[in-house]
Amino acid sequence: MDISSNAPFVNRDMLGQFVQRRVRLVGHVESFDGTSIRVKAADDGIVNVTLRQPSSFDDKYILVDGMVESPDTIAADSHTNAGNNFGALQMSLLLPYVRRLPRKQSLHF
């Protein structure tokens, strides 16, 4: 995953604002069928993530970088396991503040 990407972190409620744009999403893997993942975002909304190729996941949390196809679907260009104890609550609390920052100062991991 390219950590220099300037794609904003989003939650489920924000996806509609980013259709046809690149974003990042962190969430809990709810289900996985080999080519798509149902991810529970920090705001408890469910996001469908489609993968370019079959993959596997060992961790409960995932970081996705991809293009928003619709208000509830991201086509993943890349993904990274984010561990089993990722702070989704902390991410949920941080997102509203990150969105208010000017673009140049945004937190991009």
C-alpha positions in Angstrom: 0.0 0.0 0.0 1.3 3.4 -1.0 1.5 5.4 2.3 2.1 8.6 0.4 -1.4 8.6 -1.2 -3.5 11.7 -0.5 -6.7 9.7 -0.4 -8.9 10.7 2.6 -10.0 8.3 5.3 -13.8 7.8 5.2 -16.5 6.0 7.0 -19.7 4.6 5.5 -21.7 7.8 5.8 -19.1 9.8 3.9 -18.9 7.4 0.9 -21.6 9.2 -1.1 -19.5 12.3 -1.2 -16.6 10.5 -2.8 -18.2 8.5 -5.7 -15.6 8.0 -8.5 -12.8 9.2 -6.1 -10.0 7.4 -4.3 -10.5 6.9 -0.5 -9.2 4.8 2.4 -11.3 2.9 4.8 -10.5 1.1 8.0 -12.9 -1.4 9.4 -13.8 -4.7 10.8 -14.1 -7.7 8.4 -17.6 -8.9 8.9 -17.6 -11.5 6.1 -15.4 -12.5 3.2 -16.0 -14.8 0.2 -12.7 -14.6 -1.6 -13.4 -11.7 -4.0 -15.5 -9.4 -1.8 -15.5 -8.3 1.8 -18.3 -6.8 4.0 -16.5 -4.3 6.2 -18.0 -2.6 9.2 -16.8 1.0 9.2 -16.0 3.2 12.2 -19.6 4.6 12.1 -21.0 1.0 12.2 -22.1 1.3 8.6 -21.5 -1.7 6.3 -19.3 -1.2 3.2 -19.0 -3.7 0.4 -15.4 -4.0 -0.9 -14.7 -5.7 -4.1 -11.2 -7.2 -4.7 -9.3 -7.3 -8.0 -8.1 -10.8 -7.2 -8.9 -13.4 -4.6 -7.3 -12.9 -1.3 -7.3 -14.1 2.3 -7.5 -12.4 5.6 -6.1 -13.4 9.0 -6.9 -10.2 10.9 -10.2 -8.8 12.1 -9.4 -5.3 10.8 -8.4 -4.1 7.4 -7.2 -1.0 5.7 -8.5 -0.6 2.1 -7.3 1.9 -0.5 -9.6 2.1 -3.5 -12.2 3.8 -5.7 -15.7 4.5 -4.5 -18.1 2.9 -7.0 -21.3 3.8 -5.1 -22.4 5.1 -1.7 -21.8 1.6 -0.2 -19.1 0.0 -2.4 -15.4 0.5 -2.8 -13.3 -1.3 -5.5 -10.1 -2.0 -3.7 -6.8 -1.3 -5.4 -4.9 -2.5 -2.4 -5.6 -3.7 1.1 -3.6 -4.4 4.3 -4.4 -6.4 7.4 -4.6 -4.0 10.3 -4.4 -6.4 13.2 -7.0 -7.8 15.6 -7.1 -4.9 18.1 -7.4 -1.9 15.9 -9.0 1.1 17.6 -12.2 1.6 15.5 -13.7 3.8 18.2 -10.6 6.1 18.1 -10.9 6.3 14.3 -14.6 7.1 14.5 -13.8 10.0 16.9 -10.9 11.3 14.8 -12.7 11.4 11.4 -14.9 14.5 12.0 -11.8 16.5 13.0 -9.7 15.3 10.1 -12.5 16.3 7.6 -12.3 19.9 9.0 -8.6 20.3 8.3 -7.5 22.1 5.2 -6.4 19.6 2.5 -2.7 20.3 3.0 -2.9 19.5 6.7 -5.1 16.5 6.5 -3.9 13.4 8.3 -2.8 10.9 5.6 -1.3 7.7 6.9 
